[in-house]
Amino acid sequence: MEPTAGQILAHRLRAHHLDRPLAAHEGERAAGACGLQNTPPGAWETALFNRLAGCTLAGLRQALYEDKVLVAAWSFRGAPVVFPTRESRVFLEPLAALPGEEPWIYTQGIGLALDFLGLTFEQLLPWVKEAARILGTRTVQGKDALDQALAGAVEPHLPPDKLPLWRAPTMYGAPDRQTVGGAAVSFLLRPCSFAGLVVFGERAGASPTFTAFESWIGHPPVPMEQPGRALVRKFLHCYGPTNVQALASWLGASPAQAQRLWREAQGDMAAVNVGKRTLYALSQDLDSLFSPPPQQERLLLLGPHDPYLDLREPWDRALLLEDQGQQRQLWRMVGNPGAVTVGGRIVGIWRSKARPKATDIEVILFQPLAPQQRQALEEQAQAYGRFRQSALGRLQIQGP
C-alpha cells in the first residue's frame, strides 16, 4: 500500500499549518514547523499571513523585534530564516559541519580568496569566529559594514605578510567597495551564525542590522538534547515521504553531513513506497499520510520561498506541478514569484507590486478556476492587501 499524491499533499498541508489557519497568537507554532525563509525581505510575514487567522504586520514584528519569541538568523542553505527563539539550537547548531564534512554550498566560492591569501579554510574560520565576538558589544548596520567590521577584527590574527593581500580589492565583483578579506568574511558568516555569534536585529529602514544572539535575546540559545535529530524530524514531518538526498539539498549540506544527521533520526522513520521509490516518513505521521484528503480544497496565495514550496528534487516538485515549463516559471534562479495553490497543487503564479496607497497583484493561471475558486482568489488578494496595510489596487488575472 502506498499513499496517493492527494494524500501526500494533504499531509504536507497539515504539517505546514496550511490546511486551516492557526490563531493569530500561534506564530511560534507556525514558524517552528520548519522555519520561515526571509528572502525576499518580508517573505516570513507573507508565510504567516497564510498560516495565522487575523494576524497583523504590527503583531508579527512585535513577536520578532520586541517580545523576541521569534528570531532571524542565517540557517539552512545559508538563507535568512525566522524561527522560534526557544528552538534556536535546532535551527542553528546541527548546520555546523564536522571536520571532513565541508564545504557547505554557501562557502564553496571562498576558494578563490583562500588561494589568493595562501590560507586554508581551517585556518581562517576560527579567526573569523573570534572576530565575530565584537558583535557581543555592538550592533552593525548593513551587510557591507558587517563584512568590513569583521575583516578589520580578523587582522590582528593574520601573519604580517598576509595583510596587504587581505586588504587588496576583492576578485568577486565589487573591488571599489569590498576587500579580499571582506569577501572571505562574507563566506564565513553562516558558520558564525550557526554558533550563535551573529543574528539579525531590527531593520533600520531598508538595511538589516546585525548583533550577537546573546546580546539580542539576553541569554544564550537554550540547551537541548539531540538538536540534529529534532531538525531532521521537522524535515520529515513537513516534506515526507522523502529521502536523505532531499535533506542534503534542503540543508545545503554535503552528503556526509546529511547522512550523519539522517542517522540520528533513523529510529523515528518508516519506509514508504511512492511509485518506484522507497522514501521515508516519520512513523508517527503514517496515520496522517494515509488519511483521505479533505473534500474542501483551500485556495492560497503562497509567497515566494514559502516553506511549502521549498522543494528541490524533480519528483517532489512534480507532486505540486507536473508541467516542467511551468515549474521553470515558479522555481527560478532568482526572483521567484508566489504560487496560487488549490488543495496543495499549484494552479498559477502571482506577483505583487506596492504603490503609495495600493498593492497591485498580477496572477497568471495555469488552469481554469471554478467560479467559487475565482471568488476565493479575489478575496485572498483583498485580504493580502489589507495585511500589507494597503488597499488592493489592480488585480490582473491572466490565463485560461
N, C-alpha and C positions, 0 to 999 in steps of 0.2 A: 504493500500500500504506500502510495506517495501523495503528498499534498498537491492540489491543483494550483495553478498560477493565481487564481482568485483567492484561495485560502492563504497562500503566502503573502499576498498583498494585504489582505485583511489583517493578518497577524502583525505585519510590519506597521500598518497604520495604528493599531492599538499600542504597539511598543513605542512609537513616536508620539503618542498622545494626539493623533490626528483623526481618530475615529469619532471622537466627540470632545469638545473643549473642556479643559480643566477650569477651575475657579481662578479668578484674577490673581489671588494671593499665592497660587501654587507654582510660581515661576521657578523655584528651586527644583521642584519635581520635574518640570518640563525640561529645564536646562540640563538636569542630571541624567537624562536618558542616555545621551551620547555626546553632550556638548553642543554648542551652537557656534559655528564658524562665523566670524565677523568680517568677512570680505565679500562684497564691498562694505565700507563702514555703515553700520545700521542694519546689516543683514540679520544680526541676532534679534533685533527688535521685530523685524518682519516675521521671523520664525515664531516668536512668542505671540504675535498677533494671531497666528493661525492655531495656536495651542491653548490660549487663555481667553476665556469669555470676558469681554468688557475691560481688558487691560488698557492702560494708557501709557503714552511715552513718559509722562512725568513719573508714573508709578514704577516703570521698568528702570528708569535712570536713577530713581531713588534707591532701588534694590542694589544697583551696581555701584553707585558713587557715594551714597550716604549710609544706608544700612550695611552695605558691603556683604550681603549674604550671597552675592554673585561676584565673581572676579574675572578679569580678562587677562590672558597671557598667551604667549606663543605655545602651542600644544602640538597635537598630531599634524604631521606633514609640515610642521613649522608655521602653521597658519595661526592668526589670532583667533582665539576661541573663548567664549564666555561659558563658565561652568560654576556649579555651587562651590562656595569657598570651603565648606566643610569637606568636600571631596577633592580638594586640590591635589593631594598626593596621587590620587587615581589618574588625574589628567596630566600630571607632570612627571612624577618620579619614574614610572615604567618606560618612558620615552628615552631616557638616558641609556645609550648603548653601553654594553660591557666591552672590555678590550677584545679586539678582533671582530666586533660586530659593525663597526663603521664601514663605509660612510652612510650617513643619512642622505636622503635625496637633496636636502637643502644645504648640505655642506660639500657636495661633490665639486662644485665650481671653484672651491678655495685652492685647488691645486696650482693654478697659475700664480697666485700670490705666494704660496709656500715655496714654489720653485724659485721665484724671484728673490725671496728673502733667504733662501737656504735654510729653512726651518721645517720641522715636521709638525704634523697635526698634534702629536702627543706632547711636543714641547710647548706649543703656543696655547693650547686650550687651558691649561692651569693658570697661565699668566692672565688670560682674558677673564677667567672666573675670579681671580683675585682682584683684577681691576674693577670688575662689576660691583664689588663691595662698596664702592663710593656711593652707590645708589641707596645704601642704608642711611645716609645722612643728607641726601639731596635729591631733588626731582629735576629731570631734564626734559625740556620741551622740544619735540621734533626728533625724527629719526636721524637726520644728518647730524644734529647736535649730539645725539647719543653716541653715534659712531665716533665722532671726534673726541668726545669726553673720555670714552673708554680707551681709544687709541693713545691718548695722552697719558692715561693712567698705566698703560702697559709699558711705556718707555723705560721706566726705571729697571724693569726686569730684563731688558734687551742687552746683549753684548754691544759695546760701543760701535763696532764695525757694522752693526745692523741698522743703526739709527738713520743714516742717510737713505737707505733702501726703504725703511718703514715710512719715512716722510715723503718719499717720491710720489708723483702723481699716479693715481690708480690706472690700471690697464683694463678696467671694467666699464668704461664708457662716460665717466664724468670727471676727467682729470682736473678740471678747474674747480671742482667742489669737494673732491674726495682724495685721500691719500691711499697708498697701498695698505698702510696699517688700518685705516678706517674701513677699507673693504674687507680685510681679513677679520676684523672685529665683527663686522656685519654678518658674516657667515656663521660666526660662533655665538651669536646672541641666543639662538634657540637652545643649545645646551646649557647656557646660563639660566634661561627661563626654567628649564626642567629642574634645576637646583633651587628654584625659588629666589634667584638673585635679581630678576627683573620681571615686573608686571606692568600692565598699562594702568595709569592713573586716569583722572578725569580729563577729557579732551579740552583743549584750550582753543576754541574756535574750530578751525579745520585741522589743527595739529594735535597728534597724540602726545601724552606725557608719559614718562617712564620713572619708576621708582622700584624699590625692593619689596618683595611680598610682605615681609615683617613690618616694614615701615608703613605700608599702605593699610594692612589689616590690623596691625597691633600685636600680632603674635606669629610664630612660625606656622607652616602648614600642620594641621592636626595629624598626629601619627595614626597609622592604621596598618593592619596586617595584610599582606599579600595584595598590594595595590595593583600589581600586574594582572593577577587573576581577576580582580574586580573590573579592570579595563576591558579585558577580553570578554568577560561576561556581558558587559554593556554592548560590545560589538556584536556578539552572538544574538543577544536579545533583539537588537534593533535591525540587524541585517541578515539574520539566519532564515533559512539554511544557507550556510556559506562555507568557506574553507580558509586555510592558512594563507594562501596566496592573496586572497581578497583582504585579509587582515594586514598583510605587509603593505599593500597598496594604500589602505586607509590610514595606516600609521605613518607612511613614508619611511619605513624602516627597511633594513637589509633582511634578506631571507633568514639569516641566522638569528637575528634579534626576534623576528616574528615567530620563528619556530620555538624559541625558548619561552616566550610569553604564552604561546599556544599550549605548550605542555603544562604550564601552571594551571590551566583551566580544563585540561583534558578530562578529568574526572567528572566534570559538570555537563559533558556533552553526550548527545545521542546522534548516531548516524541516520541520515535521511536520504533516500533516493529521490533525485529530481531529474527526470529524463535518464540520460546515461551517466550522470554524475552521482558520486557519493559525497554528500555535503553534511554539514553538522549544525545542529541547533542545541540550545540549552534543553536538558532533559525536562526541566520544569515548564518549558514552553510547548511541549508536544500537544497538550490539550488545546491550547490556543491555535497552534499551527494546523490542526485537523478540524477546527470548528468551521461550520458553514459560514460563508461570507454574509454580511448583513444585506437585507433586501433593499434598504435605502442607501444610496451612494452619495456621499458628501462631495460637493464641488469646492475646490480650494484654489486660491491663488498663492502658490508657494513661491517664495522669493529666491533669487539667485543663491546657490550654495546652501539651500535648505538641507538639513541633515538627511531628510528622507531621500533626497536626490543624490546623496553623496556615494555614488556607485562608480566603480572603475572597470569592473570585469564585463566583457561584452555580453555574456549570458545573463548577468544581473541587470544590465540596462535594458535588455530585450524584454524582461518581465514588465517593465514600465512602458516601453515604447519600442515596437518591433522594427519600424522603418529606420534603416541606417542613415538615410539622408536627413530625416527629421531629427535623429539623435545628434547629428553634427550641428544642427541649429541650436540645440539646447546645451550640450556638453562641449564647450569651446575651449580653446587655449586661454583666452582672456575674454572678458565681457559677457559672461553667461547671462541670458535672460532668465526670468522666472518661468515657472511651469503651471499651466492650468491642468488640474487633475480631477478626475471623476472616479470615485472608488479606488483611488490609488494609481490608476492608469493615466498617462499623460495624453491629453487631448489637444494641447496647444501650448503656445508660449506667450509671455507678456512682458512689457516694459512700462515703467512709469517715468514721467518727467515732471519735476516740481517747477511750478511757476510761482510768482509772488503770492497769489491768492487762490491758487488752484493746483490740482495734481491731474495731469493728463495721463491716460492709460491707453496703450495700444495692445490689442490682442490679435494673434494670428492663430486661428483654429486649424487643427489637422483633420478634424472630422466634424460633421454637423452635430449640433446640440438640440435636444428636445426643448420645446418652449419653456418648460419649468426650469430646465438647466440654464437656459439663456437668461431667464429672470434671476436665477441664483447668481450667475456671473455678474450681472449688473449690480445686484445687491452687495456682493463681495467687493466690487470695485468702489462703490459708495462708502462702504464701511472702512475700506483701506484709506480712502481719502480723509475720512474723519479721524482715523487713527493717527495719520500723519499731520493732523491739525490743519487740514486744508479741504476745501470743497472739491468734489470731483469735477474736473473741467471737461475736456473732450474724452469720451470713451469711444475709441475706434475699434471695431471688431471686423477682421478680415477673415476670409476663408469660406469653406463650404457651408 
